[in-house]
Amino acid sequence: MPVIAIAGNKGGVGKTTLSLNLATALSQNNSVIILDADPQGSSFQWREIADNDDAINVQMVSEDIEKQVAALQNDYQYIVIDCPPSVHASQTTEVLNFCNLVLIPVQPSPIDLWATVHIEEAVAKARQKNSPLAALLIINQIELRSTLSRLVRDALAEIDLPVAKTAIRRRAIYRNSIMEGKTIFDMGKKASDAITELNQLIEEIT
């Protein structure tokens, strides 16, 4: 039962959007639940407005996240944890100490790249207790015509963490679907390109 954390060191990187869509992609062939560890509770709020009874299950985390995960492990094949937007948050530290994989969305901006350095340090520290921990940077909200977007892969090469081959494009369908209490998998043909890139990411991590 893989436990996948979605973590970052600043807000606005698309962490919750990635959590919801990734979990929904995984749920096509697996039983999946999201644990919302972000104090903003955005994943949980999304589930409250979801207009699909079959939408992915979301729970808020308890005080003891690892114990909560252990209680769910027989019911779900994947547990996705939407972490707070800070590697210094106690919930993020706790999750990194036991999860199997941490995915780190990074936008092509200098501030995001600077914040990612702290993620690298947090992963290294977590591996002192959780040595099998795998980590993968996800280039998120990339604009192909942007100079910075073209250079971001070179910039991330300076960080000692692998980068996913699949980059997530900046697409309105991601924002619009979440606002409607949906994911891209509920949006029909207009989401086909977004669905393709999510499925490509799934192939990389499973």
C-alpha positions in Angstrom: 0.0 0.0 0.0 2.0 3.0 -1.2 1.6 6.2 0.7 2.2 9.2 -1.6 2.8 12.7 -0.2 2.3 15.8 -2.2 4.5 18.5 -0.6 5.9 21.9 -1.3 7.5 24.8 0.5 5.2 27.6 -0.5 1.5 28.1 -1.4 0.1 28.4 -4.9 2.2 25.7 -6.6 -0.8 23.6 -7.5 -0.3 21.0 -4.7 -4.0 20.4 -4.0 -5.0 20.3 -7.6 -2.3 17.7 -8.3 -3.4 15.7 -5.2 -7.0 15.5 -6.4 -6.2 14.7 -10.0 -3.5 12.3 -9.2 -5.6 10.4 -6.7 -8.5 10.3 -9.2 -6.2 9.0 -11.9 -5.0 6.2 -9.6 -8.5 5.4 -8.6 -9.3 4.3 -12.2 -7.8 0.9 -11.3 -7.2 1.1 -7.5 -8.9 2.0 -4.2 -7.6 5.4 -3.2 -8.2 7.9 -0.4 -6.8 11.4 0.2 -5.8 12.6 3.6 -5.9 16.4 3.9 -3.0 17.6 6.1 -3.1 21.2 4.9 -4.6 23.5 7.5 -6.5 25.3 4.7 -8.4 22.0 4.1 -8.8 22.7 0.4 -9.0 19.0 -0.6 -11.6 18.4 2.1 -13.6 21.5 1.0 -13.5 20.2 -2.6 -15.0 16.9 -1.5 -17.8 18.8 0.3 -18.9 20.5 -3.0 -18.1 17.5 -5.3 -21.2 16.8 -7.4 -20.3 13.2 -8.0 -21.1 10.7 -5.3 -18.3 8.5 -6.6 -15.7 11.3 -6.1 -12.5 10.3 -4.4 -12.9 10.0 -0.6 -11.1 12.7 1.4 -10.5 12.8 5.2 -8.9 15.4 7.3 -5.8 14.1 9.2 -5.9 13.2 12.8 -3.3 14.2 15.4 -1.4 11.0 14.8 -1.2 10.8 11.0 0.9 7.6 10.9 -1.7 5.8 13.1 -4.5 7.0 10.9 -2.7 5.7 7.8 -2.1 2.3 9.5 -5.9 2.1 10.2 -6.7 2.7 6.5 -4.1 0.4 4.9 -6.3 -2.6 4.6 -9.1 -0.6 2.9 -7.1 1.3 0.3 -4.4 0.5 -2.2 -3.1 4.0 -2.3 -3.1 6.8 0.2 -2.4 10.3 -1.1 -1.6 12.9 1.5 -2.0 16.6 0.7 0.6 18.2 2.9 0.9 21.8 4.3 2.7 24.3 2.0 5.8 24.2 4.2 8.5 21.6 4.9 8.8 23.0 8.4 5.2 22.2 9.3 5.0 19.3 11.8 2.5 17.4 9.6 4.9 17.5 6.6 7.8 16.3 8.8 5.7 13.5 10.2 4.5 12.4 6.8 8.0 12.4 5.2 9.2 10.1 8.1 6.9 7.2 6.9 5.6 7.8 3.4 6.9 5.8 0.4 7.1 8.7 -2.1 6.9 12.4 -2.0 6.0 14.4 -5.1 7.0 18.0 -5.2 5.3 20.3 -7.7 7.5 23.2 -8.7 6.4 26.1 -10.8 8.8 27.7 -13.3 9.6 30.8 -11.2 12.7 31.9 -9.2 10.8 31.9 -5.9 9.6 28.3 -6.4 13.1 27.2 -7.4 14.6 28.8 -4.2 11.9 27.2 -2.1 12.7 23.8 -3.6 16.2 23.9 -2.0 14.6 23.5 1.4 12.6 20.5 0.2 15.9 18.8 -0.8 17.1 19.4 2.8 13.9 18.1 4.3 14.0 14.9 2.2 17.6 14.3 3.2 16.7 14.7 6.9 13.6 12.4 6.6 15.8 9.7 5.0 17.7 9.4 8.3 14.5 7.8 9.7 12.9 6.7 6.4 15.7 5.6 4.2 13.6 4.1 1.4 11.8 7.5 0.9 11.6 8.3 -2.8 11.2 11.9 -4.0 10.3 13.3 -7.4 10.1 16.9 -8.6 7.1 17.7 -10.8 7.4 20.7 -13.1 3.9 22.2 -12.8 2.0 24.9 -14.7 4.6 25.1 -17.4 4.1 27.4 -20.3 5.9 26.1 -23.3 6.5 29.6 -24.8 8.0 31.0 -21.6 11.8 31.3 -21.5 11.8 30.4 -17.8 9.7 27.3 -18.5 12.3 26.2 -21.0 15.1 26.7 -18.6 13.5 25.3 -15.5 14.7 21.7 -16.1 18.3 23.0 -16.3 17.8 24.9 -13.1 16.4 21.9 -11.3 19.4 19.9 -12.3 21.3 21.8 -9.6 19.1 20.1 -7.0 19.9 16.6 -5.9 16.5 15.2 -6.5 15.1 13.5 -9.7 12.7 15.4 -12.0 9.8 13.7 -13.6 9.9 13.4 -17.4 6.3 14.4 -17.5 5.6 18.2 -17.0 2.1 19.5 -16.2 1.0 22.2 -18.5 -0.8 25.4 -17.4 -4.3 24.6 -18.4 -7.6 26.3 -17.5 -9.3 22.9 -17.3 -7.4 22.1 -14.0 -8.7 25.3 -12.3 -12.2 25.1 -13.8 -12.8 21.5 -12.9 -11.8 22.0 -9.2 -14.0 25.1 -8.9 -16.9 22.9 -10.1 -16.2 20.2 -7.6 -14.8 17.9 -10.3 -11.5 16.7 -11.6 -10.2 16.7 -15.2 -11.6 13.1 -15.5 -15.1 14.5 -15.3 -14.7 17.1 -18.0 -15.0 15.1 -21.1 -13.1 15.5 -24.4 -11.9 19.0 -23.6 -9.7 17.5 -20.8 -8.2 14.9 -23.0 -4.7 16.5 -23.2 -4.6 17.0 -19.4 -5.7 13.4 -18.8 -3.0 12.2 -21.1 -0.3 14.0 -19.2 -1.7 12.8 -15.8 -1.7 9.2 -17.0 1.9 9.6 -18.2 2.9 10.8 -14.8 1.1 7.8 -13.2 3.2 5.5 -15.5 6.3 7.2 -14.1 5.5 6.7 -10.4 3.8 3.3 -10.3 
